[in-house]
Amino acid sequence: MEHLDEGPRPERVDALIALVEASFRDAADADEARIVADLARNIIATTPASDLKVCSALSDGARRAVILFTRMRPAESGRSVFLLSPVAVATDAQG
């Protein structure tokens, strides 16, 4: 698998969201899949590009996994950390 670190490019958002929704639909159910897909869509739409990392795994040109990292800066610590969520792996690529 090839690993790709990318920003939230608009032309790729629909494919990323589709992968998240499909993998959660297979693992849980359609309602949970929509909730997690909406979460991913909202994170991409509302997080400044400098605070968002999108990592994908590709196999034969097809996106097989995606992870979103969102920067958080807790005021009390003065540090910068990244939240990892959501993570999705195509069902047939798990195992």
C-alpha positions in Angstrom: 0.0 0.0 0.0 1.1 3.5 -0.7 0.6 6.1 2.0 -0.5 9.6 1.2 -0.6 12.6 3.5 -2.8 15.3 2.0 -4.7 18.4 2.9 -8.5 18.5 2.7 -8.6 18.9 -1.0 -12.2 19.7 -2.2 -12.0 17.2 -5.1 -11.2 14.4 -2.7 -13.7 15.1 0.1 -16.6 13.1 -1.4 -14.4 10.0 -1.8 -13.1 10.3 1.7 -16.6 10.7 3.2 -17.9 7.7 1.1 -15.1 5.5 2.4 -15.9 6.5 6.0 -19.6 5.9 5.5 -19.2 2.6 3.8 -16.7 1.2 6.4 -18.9 2.2 9.3 -22.1 0.9 7.6 -20.4 -2.5 7.2 -19.1 -2.5 10.8 -22.1 -1.1 12.6 -25.2 0.2 10.8 -26.5 2.9 8.5 -27.4 5.3 11.3 -23.9 5.2 12.8 -22.4 5.4 9.4 -24.2 8.7 8.7 -23.3 10.1 12.0 -19.5 9.4 11.6 -19.6 10.5 7.9 -21.2 13.8 9.0 -18.6 14.2 11.7 -15.8 13.8 9.1 -17.5 16.1 6.7 -18.0 18.8 9.4 -14.3 18.4 10.6 -13.1 18.9 7.0 -15.5 21.8 6.4 -14.8 23.8 9.6 -11.2 23.1 10.6 -8.6 25.4 9.2 -6.3 23.6 6.8 -3.3 24.3 9.1 -5.0 22.4 11.9 -6.1 19.4 9.8 -4.1 16.5 8.5 -5.7 13.9 6.2 -3.8 10.6 5.7 -4.8 8.0 3.2 -3.6 4.6 2.2 -3.9 3.7 -1.4 -3.8 0.3 -3.1 -3.7 0.1 -6.9 -4.9 3.7 -7.1 -7.9 3.1 -4.9 -8.2 4.8 -1.5 -8.4 2.0 1.1 -8.1 3.9 4.4 -8.3 7.4 5.7 -7.4 9.0 9.1 -8.2 12.6 10.1 -5.9 14.4 12.6 -7.3 17.6 14.1 -5.0 20.0 16.0 -6.1 21.0 19.5 -4.4 23.6 21.7 -5.5 23.2 25.3 -5.2 26.6 26.9 -4.0 25.3 30.3 -1.0 23.4 28.8 0.1 25.7 26.1 0.9 22.6 24.0 -0.4 21.6 20.6 -1.8 18.1 20.2 -3.6 16.2 17.5 -6.9 14.3 17.9 -7.2 11.2 15.8 -10.8 10.8 14.6 -12.3 9.3 12.6 -10.4 6.4 11.1 -11.9 4.3 8.4 -10.5 1.2 6.5 -12.3 -0.4 3.6 -14.0 -3.6 4.9 -12.2 -5.8 2.3 -8.8 -4.3 3.3 -9.2 -5.2 7.0 -7.7 -8.3 8.5 
